[in-house]
Amino acid sequence: MSTIPMAGLRLRFLTEPGEFLAAAGDYLGADPVVSTVVTTVAHRMLSQRAEELSQPDRTWWLVVSDDSGTVVGAGMRTAPFAPDPPFLLPMPDEAAVALAHALHDREEEVLAVNGALPAVELCAAELTRLGGGRVQVTQHTRLHELGELAWPPPVGGGLVVATEEDMGLVTEWFAAFMGDADEQAGRPRGTRAHEMPDHAEMLRRLQAGRLWFWVDETGKPVHLTGANPPSFGVARVGPVYTPPAQRGRGWASNAVAEVSRRIQAEGTRVCLFTDQANPTSNKIYAALGYRPVVDMADLVIVH
């Protein structure tokens, strides 16, 4: 652990997810929808540590606290893909700027920053002031939470849990989902391919029963929806993918509605991310009862 004091605030870098959850748990639990990405990753890495699985080389957890010791911000650097972007939750503006100085002083190469606005913009801007380059936006996302579920017009077929035997199709559709999302947002196809879960992670998701197919009346899979395990009482839906030949038939709306219903029936809140550059998905989720919570962004620093 390393601690960086500054006027009115303190930045703590931790190396253990369990230590981070203990230090920041009250802050994360106070707004578990906004903190969903960080809490999901922390709990997953805690489980992986228990299983003695390898972790990304460059990993830290950030806790920002004020003079009274109250946690007022958090973040992490845990991405298993280059360029290992830190992910920031909301924090005071001065903390986001101070984080840039801390990373610069630690001689960490930071070529991308993801997470909540405006923290990521402030941190990235200060990093470029200190180290050069310019900031570009690769994706603007919006986090939504489901209020009261509004059912879409019904379609034939139903929801079934994907199993290990479906690994090939699930992997194929995961990759297609990411490629299509790139194209719909005006990015080159494959821009985010590095974020694809590896085989071990995909297997864990299947074994956990958190991936579902919508099958038509003949039993043929026509759509894939996934969800993360609950963390602090919140589960995040995704991916949501329908092959091109099956689109426009209501499969996605019905699948997401049924997955969301099952999650809420467990007493868990439901959220999901949309790409703000994809008006189709934003419209679909709004019609189901999902409401915006916070805007986030993925930024890169170009030299």
C-alpha positions in Angstrom: 0.0 0.0 0.0 1.2 3.5 -0.7 -0.5 6.7 0.6 -0.3 10.2 -1.0 -1.5 13.0 1.3 -2.6 16.3 -0.1 -4.6 19.3 1.2 -7.9 18.0 2.4 -7.7 14.7 0.6 -5.7 11.4 0.8 -5.0 8.9 -2.0 -4.3 5.3 -1.0 -3.1 2.7 -3.5 -3.8 -0.8 -2.4 -2.7 -4.1 -4.0 -5.3 -6.5 -2.5 -9.0 -6.5 -3.6 -10.1 -7.7 -0.1 -8.2 -4.8 1.5 -9.9 -2.4 -1.0 -13.4 -3.7 -0.3 -12.8 -3.4 3.4 -11.6 0.2 3.1 -14.1 1.4 0.5 -17.1 -0.9 1.2 -19.3 1.8 2.7 -18.7 4.2 -0.2 -19.2 1.5 -2.8 -22.4 0.2 -1.1 -23.9 3.7 -0.8 -24.3 3.8 -4.5 -23.9 0.2 -5.8 -25.2 0.9 -9.2 -22.6 3.6 -10.0 -19.9 1.4 -8.5 -21.0 -1.8 -10.3 -18.0 -2.2 -12.5 -15.5 -1.8 -9.7 -17.3 -4.0 -7.2 -17.9 -6.7 -9.8 -14.2 -6.8 -10.7 -13.1 -6.7 -7.0 -15.3 -9.6 -6.1 -14.2 -11.6 -9.1 -10.5 -11.0 -8.4 -11.0 -11.9 -4.8 -12.5 -15.2 -5.9 -9.6 -15.7 -8.4 -7.1 -15.1 -5.6 -8.8 -17.7 -3.5 -8.4 -20.1 -6.5 -4.7 -19.0 -6.9 -5.4 -17.8 -10.4 -3.0 -15.3 -11.9 -3.7 -11.5 -11.8 -2.8 -8.8 -14.3 0.7 -7.6 -13.8 -0.1 -4.0 -13.0 -2.9 -3.9 -10.5 -3.9 -1.3 -7.9 -7.0 -0.2 -6.1 -7.5 3.5 -5.2 -9.3 4.8 -2.2 -9.8 8.6 -1.9 -10.7 9.9 1.6 -11.1 13.4 3.1 -9.7 14.9 6.3 -12.2 13.1 8.4 -11.3 9.7 6.9 -14.6 9.5 4.9 -14.1 7.8 1.6 -15.1 10.2 -1.2 -13.8 8.4 -4.3 -12.4 5.2 -5.7 -10.8 3.6 -8.7 -8.8 0.7 -9.9 -6.2 -0.4 -12.5 -7.0 -4.1 -13.1 -7.6 -4.4 -16.9 -6.1 -7.6 -18.3 -5.6 -5.9 -21.7 -3.3 -3.2 -23.1 -3.0 -0.3 -22.4 -4.3 -1.3 -18.9 -6.6 1.7 -18.5 -7.4 2.9 -14.9 -11.2 2.9 -14.2 -12.4 5.8 -12.0 -15.6 6.2 -10.0 -16.9 9.7 -9.1 -14.5 11.7 -7.0 -13.8 15.3 -6.1 -12.3 17.3 -9.1 -9.1 18.0 -7.2 -8.7 14.2 -6.5 -8.9 13.4 -10.2 -6.2 16.0 -10.9 -4.1 14.8 -7.9 -4.4 11.2 -9.2 -2.8 12.3 -12.5 0.2 13.7 -10.6 0.5 10.6 -8.5 0.6 8.4 -11.5 3.1 10.7 -13.2 5.3 10.6 -10.0 5.0 6.8 -9.9 6.2 6.8 -13.5 3.2 4.7 -14.6 2.5 4.9 -18.3 -1.1 5.8 -18.7 -2.4 5.8 -22.3 -6.1 5.5 -21.5 -8.6 6.3 -18.7 -12.1 4.9 -18.4 -14.9 5.6 -16.0 -17.2 8.3 -14.6 -17.3 11.9 -15.9 -16.0 14.4 -15.2 -13.2 12.5 -13.2 -11.8 10.8 -16.3 -11.7 14.0 -18.3 -9.9 15.9 -15.6 -7.4 13.1 -14.9 -6.6 12.5 -18.6 -6.3 16.3 -19.3 -3.8 16.7 -16.4 -1.9 13.6 -17.6 -1.4 15.2 -21.0 -0.3 18.5 -19.4 2.3 16.6 -17.4 3.4 14.1 -20.1 2.3 15.4 -23.4 -0.2 14.1 -25.9 -3.8 14.8 -26.5 -7.0 13.2 -25.3 -9.5 11.4 -27.6 -12.8 9.8 -26.8 -13.2 6.2 -27.9 -16.7 5.7 -26.4 -19.3 7.5 -24.4 -21.4 5.1 -22.3 -24.4 5.6 -20.1 -25.3 3.5 -17.1 -29.0 2.8 -16.6 -31.0 1.2 -13.8 -34.3 -0.7 -14.2 -37.2 0.8 -12.4 -40.5 -0.8 -13.0 -40.2 -3.4 -15.8 -42.4 -2.6 -18.8 -43.1 -5.8 -20.8 -42.5 -5.7 -24.6 -44.9 -7.3 -27.1 -44.5 -11.1 -26.6 -42.8 -13.3 -29.1 -42.5 -17.0 -29.5 -39.9 -19.2 -27.9 -38.3 -18.6 -24.5 -35.2 -18.2 -22.4 -32.8 -21.1 -21.7 -29.6 -21.1 -19.7 -26.4 -21.6 -21.9 -24.2 -24.5 -20.8 -20.6 -25.5 -21.3 -21.6 -27.4 -24.4 -22.6 -24.0 -25.9 -19.0 -22.6 -25.5 -18.4 -22.3 -29.2 -21.6 -20.4 -30.1 -21.3 -18.2 -27.0 -17.7 -17.3 -27.9 -18.7 -16.6 -31.5 -21.6 -14.4 -30.5 -19.6 -12.5 -27.9 -17.0 -11.6 -30.5 -19.7 -10.6 -33.0 -21.4 -8.5 -30.4 -18.2 -6.5 -29.7 -17.5 -6.1 -33.4 -21.0 -4.9 -34.1 -20.9 -2.5 -31.2 -17.7 -1.0 -32.7 -19.4 -0.5 -36.1 -22.6 0.9 -34.7 -20.6 3.5 -32.7 -18.5 4.5 -35.8 -15.3 2.7 -34.6 -13.3 0.3 -36.8 -14.5 -3.3 -36.2 -12.3 -5.0 -33.7 -11.4 -1.8 -31.8 -12.5 -3.4 -28.5 -11.6 -7.0 -29.3 -9.0 -7.0 -26.5 -11.9 -6.8 -24.0 -13.2 -10.2 -25.0 -13.3 -12.6 -22.0 -10.7 -15.3 -22.3 -11.7 -19.0 -22.3 -11.3 -19.4 -18.5 -13.5 -16.4 -17.8 -16.1 -17.5 -20.4 -16.2 -21.0 -18.7 -16.8 -19.4 -15.3 -19.7 -17.4 -16.7 -21.3 -20.5 -18.2 -20.8 -22.5 -15.0 -22.4 -19.7 -13.0 -25.5 -19.9 -15.2 -25.3 -16.2 -16.1 -25.6 -16.5 -19.9 -28.9 -17.2 -21.6 -30.2 -17.9 -25.1 -33.6 -16.9 -26.4 -34.6 -19.8 -28.5 -37.4 -19.7 -31.1 -40.4 -22.1 -31.3 -38.1 -24.8 -32.9 -35.5 -24.6 -30.1 -33.0 -22.7 -32.2 -30.9 -20.1 -30.4 -31.7 -16.7 -31.9 -30.3 -14.3 -29.2 -27.7 -14.1 -26.3 -28.1 -12.1 -23.1 -25.7 -12.3 -20.2 -25.5 -10.8 -16.7 -22.8 -10.5 -14.0 -23.3 -12.1 -10.6 -24.8 -9.7 -8.0 -22.3 -7.4 -6.2 -23.5 -5.2 -3.4 -27.1 -6.2 -4.4 -26.7 -5.1 -8.0 -26.4 -7.2 -11.2 -25.3 -5.8 -14.5 -26.8 -7.1 -17.8 -24.6 -7.7 -20.8 -23.8 -8.6 -23.4 -27.0 -8.4 -25.4 -26.6 -9.8 -28.9 -28.9 -10.8 -31.8 -27.4 -12.1 -35.0 -28.2 -9.8 -38.0 -30.6 -12.3 -39.7 -32.7 -12.4 -36.5 -33.0 -8.7 -35.7 -36.2 -6.7 -35.6 -38.2 -9.6 -34.3 -38.4 -8.7 -30.6 -36.0 -11.4 -29.4 -33.7 -8.9 -27.6 -36.4 -7.0 -25.8 -38.1 -10.2 -24.6 -34.8 -11.8 -23.5 -33.6 -8.7 -21.6 -37.0 -8.3 -20.0 -37.1 -11.9 -18.8 -33.5 -11.8 -17.6 -34.2 -8.5 -15.8 -37.4 -10.0 -14.2 -35.5 -13.0 -12.9 -32.8 -10.8 -11.4 -35.3 -8.5 -9.7 -37.2 -11.6 -8.4 -34.0 -12.5 -6.5 -34.2 -9.2 -4.7 -31.4 -7.7 -6.8 -31.3 -4.3 -8.6 -30.6 -4.4 -12.3 -28.5 -2.1 -14.4 -26.8 -2.1 -17.8 -24.6 0.1 -20.0 -25.4 1.5 -23.4 -23.2 3.1 -25.9 -24.5 6.6 -26.4 -23.6 6.3 -30.1 -26.2 3.5 -30.5 -29.7 5.0 -30.5 -31.4 1.7 -31.2 -30.3 0.0 -28.0 -30.9 3.1 -25.9 -34.5 3.2 -27.2 -35.1 -0.5 -26.5 -33.9 -0.2 -22.9 -35.8 3.0 -22.2 -39.0 1.2 -23.4 -38.4 -1.6 -20.9 -38.1 0.8 -18.0 -34.4 1.5 -17.8 -33.5 5.0 -16.7 -30.1 6.9 -17.0 -28.0 7.0 -13.8 -24.5 8.3 -14.8 -22.5 9.1 -17.9 -19.1 7.5 -18.4 -16.4 7.6 -21.1 -13.4 5.7 -22.4 -10.6 8.1 -23.2 -7.2 7.5 -24.8 -4.1 9.6 -24.8 -2.4 9.9 -28.1 1.2 11.0 -28.5 
